[in-house]
Amino acid sequence: ARPWNPGVGGEGRARRDPVRLEAALEGLMLPQAGVAISAGAGVALAALARDRRALRIALLAIAAQAVYVAGGLAVGGAPAGTARAVRAAPRLLASRAAVLARALRGRGPTRWVRTDRT
């Protein structure tokens, strides 16, 4: 995203194209898994610090994530069985945490490889 966002955002501004502007902004946003991981880290840090106010805020952030996901499933008309897949969220978050940690240490992917769409 780093090399492409300035160009896409610049084109969006020059052409007054909201789709390109949104695409540039999307690349700057932390993935939802990153937000959830941050909220979980906030809970852990607040608990370690024994800061009740910070703990309430971090727990509220986690509750907001749950409402966001449940609301998306409801509004999108997801079948009831889809909710069972949400049980895999802790494993997904652990895997994403490892990927984000590598990226933050500068050990992430250095190039993009297109995947097959068959």
N, C-alpha and C positions, 0 to 999 in steps of 0.2 A: 504493500500500500504506500510505503514511503516515497518511492520514485514516481508513482502514478497520480497520487492525490492532488498535488499542486496543479498539474496539467489539466486534470478533469475538472477541478474546482474553478480554474481560470477560464476554461472553455464554457463552463456553466454560467459564470458571471458574464462573460462577453456575449454569449448567445441568449442570456436570460432564460436558460434551460433548467427548470426545477429538477428534472430527472438527473441531470449531470451533477447538480449541486448536492442532491440527496446522495448520489453515489459517492461523491467525495467525502461527505460527512459520515456516511456509513463506515468507510474505511478507517475513520479516526475513533470510532466508538469501541469501547471494550466489549468483547462478546458477552452474552448473557451468562455463560459459564464463569467468566472472569468476575462478573458482578457478584454472582453467588459465592464464589470462592473468597472474594474480598469480604463479603458479609460474614461468612463462616470464620474467617481470620479475625474479624472484628469481635465476634462473640468470644473466641478464645482469648484474645488480648484483653478484652474487658473483664472476663472472668478471672484471668491471672492478676489483673490490676485491682480486682475487687471494686470496680467502678460500676455501681448499679445503673446510673444514668446512661453510660456508654453501652452497657449490656442491653438495656431496654431498646436503645436506638438500633443496635446491631440485630437484635431479635426482630424488631419491626422491619428491618431491611429484608430479613429472611422471609418473614410473613408476606411482605410485598412481592417477593419473587414467587412465592407459592400462589398468590392470587393472580399474578401476571400469567403464570403457566396455566393454571386452572381456567382462568378467564379465556385465554387463547384457545384452549381445547373446547370450551363451551361455545364460544362465538364461532369458531371454525367448524362446528358440527362434527367434531371427532367422535368416532364410535366409542362406546363404553370400554371396549377392550384396550383402547389406546391408553387409558389411565393406568393399566397394569404396567405399561412400558416405563412409566414415570418412576417405578420402583428401581429401575436401573440408574437413576440419576446420581446416587452417591458414587457408583463406579465410574460413570462418565465424568463427574467433577474431579475425582482423583486423577483420572487420566489427563484431563485438561489442565489440572494444577501442575502436573509434571511437565507438560508441553510449555505452559506459560513460564514456569521456572527456568527451563532451558532457554527460552527466548529472552527472558530478562537478563540471563547471564551471557547473552550474545552467542548462544550455541544453537539457535534455531536454524531453519532452512535458509540457504543462501540463494536459492533460485526456485522459481515456480515451475512445476511440472504438470502439464495438462493431463487430466485423467480421461480415460475412454468413456464415452457416453453411449454405450450400446444397449 
